[in-house]
């Protein structure tokens, strides 16, 4: 990534098939910018726990609104007061800057 703009101030750009996924070394370096997230096999994952189902759903709805605005959507897993988000760029079968942008901006939602 050559852009020095903080991830929380950046916006997602569409990725197309044929674009190479982010290399593992770059992904590991970028992890410092998304505290609380785990680097998995071609995805970023974070688990959240809330007081109750309503609070979990309010969070999910805020993430959904951001995702729609950015055109980059997580896989969302909900279990009563727990939410797991996975970001990956399906079109390139790996990670892209968009995944890290969305992870950083999701961290802002949580506070």
N, C-alpha and C positions, 0 to 999 in steps of 0.2 A: 504494500500500500504506500503510495507516494504522497497522499493527501495528509497534511498536518492538522486539518480541521478536526476538532473533537468528534468522536463518533456520535455523540448526542445531538450534534448540530448538522449532521450529514443526512442525506436522503438516499433511499434505495434507488438503484438504476436497474432496469430489466437486464437479465442474463439470458442468453440464448444457448441452445445446444451447440457444442463446438468450442465454447469458452472453457478454458481449462479451470478446474477447481483450484482453490488455494492450496499451496504446498503445505505439508504438515509443519515445517519449521516456522513459516509465517503465522500459521494458526496458533502455534504455541506462544509465539511472541505477542500476539494480539490478546491473549487471555488476560494479561495484566489490565486491560482496558474494560473488562467485563467481569468484575468481582461477583462471586457467587455462582458463576456458570461453570459447568464441567465440559471438557473437550472429550467427545466420544468418537465413535467411528463415523466420520463424515457428518457430525452434528454437534450443536451446542445444546446442553440440557441444563435446566434449572428447576428445582422443586420449591414450591411455595406452600406455606401453611397459614390458614386464616382462622378467625374465631368461629365462623360458621359458613354454611352453604351460601347464604346471601352475600357475604363479603367476598367469598371466592368467585361467585358469579359476577359481581360488580367489577372485580379485577379482570376477569376473562373478557368482559364486555369492553373495558378500556383497551385491553390488548387487541381485541378484534377491531375496534375503531382505528387504532394506530395502524394495524396491519392492512386494513382496507385502504387507508390514506397512502400508505407506502407501497402497496402492491406486493407485499412480501409477507407470507402467512406461516405461522408456526403450526406444528402438530400439537394439539391441546388435549390433555388427559385430565379429567376432573373426577375426583372422588370425594364427595361431600365437602370438607373444608380444605382439601388439598388439590393443588394444581401442578401439573408438570408441563413445561413447555419445551419443545424440541424445535430448534431452527436448523434447517439445511436448505440448500438450493437444489431442488429436485431436478431442474432443467440441466444442471451440469453434474449431477450425482456427487456432490461434495459441498464444501464450504466456499462462500464468497464473502466479500466485504459486507454485503447486505445482511448476512446472518449476524455479524458482529454489530452492525448499526442497530439492528432490531433488538439484540440482547442489551446493548447499552441504553437504548431508549426505553425498553421494558424496565430496566433498573430504575429509571427516573419515575416511572409510574408507581413502583413499590415505595420509593422514597428512601 
